[in-house]
Structures are given as C-alpha cells and as structure tokens.
C-alpha cells in the first residue's frame, strides 16, 4: 500500500531511526513544522520528500535541493493520490 508519511513533530532523521521498517518503496514524505526546520542537506531516503510552499515561507526554513515544493492545490492532489496517509 502506497503511504504518505507526514512528518511534523520530529526530524526526518529521527523518524527514520525509529520507523524505517514501516517505509515502503512507493511511499513518500510530507514535511512541515519541526521536520521542515531540521532537514539535512542531502536526502536520507530514496523516496520523494515534499513540503507545502506556505510552510516553507512561514517557517523561513532553508530549502534543500531534493525537496519537492507543492502549492496548496498541488498538496491536496498529492494527499489524494496516496492510498493511506499517516501523520507523525
């Protein structure tokens, strides 16, 4: 099952340490809040990492080159394209 993992309250690296066994090949990440502020310079995963443009602007986080930025409209389409979403 294709899952979108929405990481909010933890860093992506910390999430991977605890939950990498839950990650499927076709899964992806959506990062916001604390996770957005703590992204490493290079991607720690093979899966796609997304963020909402509004979240980046409001947090003033640096935007690593692997991050795929989505507008609000694109974000809705993204969420609906996954069979399952989990918020962490």
C-alpha positions as CSV (number, residue, x, y, z in Angstrom):
1,X,0.0,0.0,0.0
2,X,1.3,3.4,-1.0
3,X,1.6,5.7,2.1
4,X,2.3,9.4,2.5
5,X,4.1,9.9,5.8
6,X,3.5,13.4,7.1
7,X,6.4,14.2,9.5
8,X,5.6,17.2,11.7
9,X,6.9,17.0,15.3
10,X,10.2,15.2,14.7
11,X,13.1,15.4,12.4
12,X,13.1,13.1,9.3
13,X,16.4,11.5,10.5
14,X,14.9,10.7,13.9
15,X,11.8,9.3,12.3
16,X,13.9,7.0,10.2
17,X,15.8,5.8,13.2
18,X,12.5,4.7,14.9
19,X,10.3,3.8,12.0
20,X,12.3,3.0,8.8
21,X,10.9,-0.6,8.9
22,X,7.5,0.9,8.1
23,X,8.7,2.6,4.9
24,X,7.7,1.1,1.6
25,X,9.4,1.6,-1.8
26,X,6.5,3.6,-3.2
27,X,5.9,5.7,0.0
28,X,6.8,9.4,0.2
29,X,7.2,12.1,2.9
30,X,5.5,15.4,3.5
31,X,7.4,17.5,6.0
32,X,6.2,20.5,7.9
33,X,6.7,22.3,11.3
34,X,9.7,20.9,13.2
35,X,10.6,18.4,10.5
36,X,10.9,21.1,7.9
37,X,13.3,23.1,10.0
38,X,15.7,20.1,10.6
39,X,16.1,18.7,7.1
40,X,19.6,17.6,6.2
41,X,21.5,19.0,3.2
42,X,21.3,15.7,1.3
43,X,18.3,13.4,1.2
44,X,18.5,10.5,3.7
45,X,15.9,8.5,1.7
46,X,15.3,7.2,-1.8
47,X,11.6,8.2,-1.5
48,X,10.4,11.7,-2.5
49,X,10.2,14.4,0.2
50,X,7.5,17.1,-0.3
51,X,6.7,20.3,1.5
52,X,4.0,22.9,1.1
53,X,5.2,26.3,-0.2
54,X,3.3,28.1,2.5
55,X,5.0,26.1,5.2
56,X,8.4,26.9,3.8
57,X,7.6,30.6,3.6
58,X,6.2,30.8,7.1
59,X,9.0,28.9,8.8
60,X,11.8,30.6,6.8
61,X,13.4,27.1,6.6
62,X,16.2,26.5,4.1
63,X,15.1,24.5,1.2
64,X,17.4,21.6,0.3
65,X,17.5,20.8,-3.4
66,X,15.9,17.4,-3.1
67,X,12.7,18.9,-1.6
68,X,9.7,19.0,-3.9
69,X,7.6,22.1,-3.1
70,X,3.9,22.0,-3.7
71,X,1.2,24.8,-3.7
72,X,-1.9,24.3,-1.6
73,X,-3.8,23.0,-4.7
74,X,-1.0,20.5,-5.5
75,X,-0.8,19.4,-1.9
76,X,-4.5,18.4,-1.9
77,X,-3.9,16.4,-5.1
78,X,-0.8,14.8,-3.6
79,X,-2.6,13.7,-0.4
80,X,-5.5,12.2,-2.5
81,X,-3.1,10.3,-4.7
82,X,-1.9,8.1,-1.8
83,X,-3.9,5.2,-0.5
84,X,-3.0,6.0,3.0
85,X,-1.7,9.0,5.0
86,X,-0.1,8.8,8.4
87,X,0.8,11.8,10.5
88,X,3.7,11.6,12.8
